[in-house]
Amino acid sequence: MALFDDEELQPRTARPKPKDLEPLSIEALRDYVRELEAEIARVRAAIEAKESHRSGAESLFRKP
């Protein structure tokens, strides 16, 4: 039993390898695009949340 997921062991700068699109049908490609768009929306929401938290923290430490 592994203690860590493989993803946790990868450096933060590691990027996933691009998916081989050649064997996919047109409908599978469209599904893949929808999955990617959903992931992009999730990442953008995470960025907005972190920016909001950072703004709140920065406002605590600003000099009046």
C-alpha positions in Angstrom: 0.0 0.0 0.0 1.5 3.4 -1.1 1.6 6.2 1.4 1.4 8.9 -1.2 -0.4 9.3 -4.5 2.0 9.6 -7.5 0.7 13.2 -8.1 1.9 14.3 -4.7 5.4 13.2 -5.5 5.6 15.2 -8.7 7.2 18.6 -8.5 4.8 21.5 -8.8 6.3 22.6 -12.1 5.5 19.2 -13.7 2.9 19.4 -16.4 0.8 16.4 -17.5 1.6 15.0 -20.9 -0.8 16.0 -23.6 -3.4 13.5 -24.4 -3.2 11.6 -27.7 -6.1 13.0 -29.6 -5.7 10.9 -32.8 -7.7 7.8 -31.7 -10.6 9.8 -30.3 -13.8 10.3 -32.2 -15.3 13.7 -32.8 -17.9 13.1 -30.0 -15.1 12.0 -27.6 -13.1 15.1 -28.5 -16.1 17.3 -27.8 -16.5 15.5 -24.4 -12.9 16.1 -23.7 -13.2 19.8 -24.5 -16.2 20.0 -22.0 -14.1 18.3 -19.4 -11.2 20.7 -19.9 -13.6 23.7 -19.8 -15.0 22.4 -16.5 -11.5 22.1 -15.1 -10.6 25.6 -16.3 -13.7 27.0 -14.5 -12.7 25.1 -11.4 -9.1 26.5 -11.5 -10.4 30.0 -12.1 -12.7 29.7 -9.1 -9.8 28.6 -7.0 -7.7 31.5 -8.2 -10.5 33.9 -7.3 -10.8 32.4 -3.9 -7.1 32.7 -3.2 -7.0 36.3 -4.5 -9.9 37.2 -2.2 -8.2 35.6 0.8 -4.9 37.4 0.0 -6.7 40.7 -0.4 -8.3 40.2 3.0 -5.0 39.3 4.6 -3.2 42.2 2.9 -5.8 44.7 4.2 -5.1 43.5 7.8 -1.4 44.5 7.4 -1.8 47.8 5.5 -0.7 50.9 7.3 -3.4 53.4 7.8 
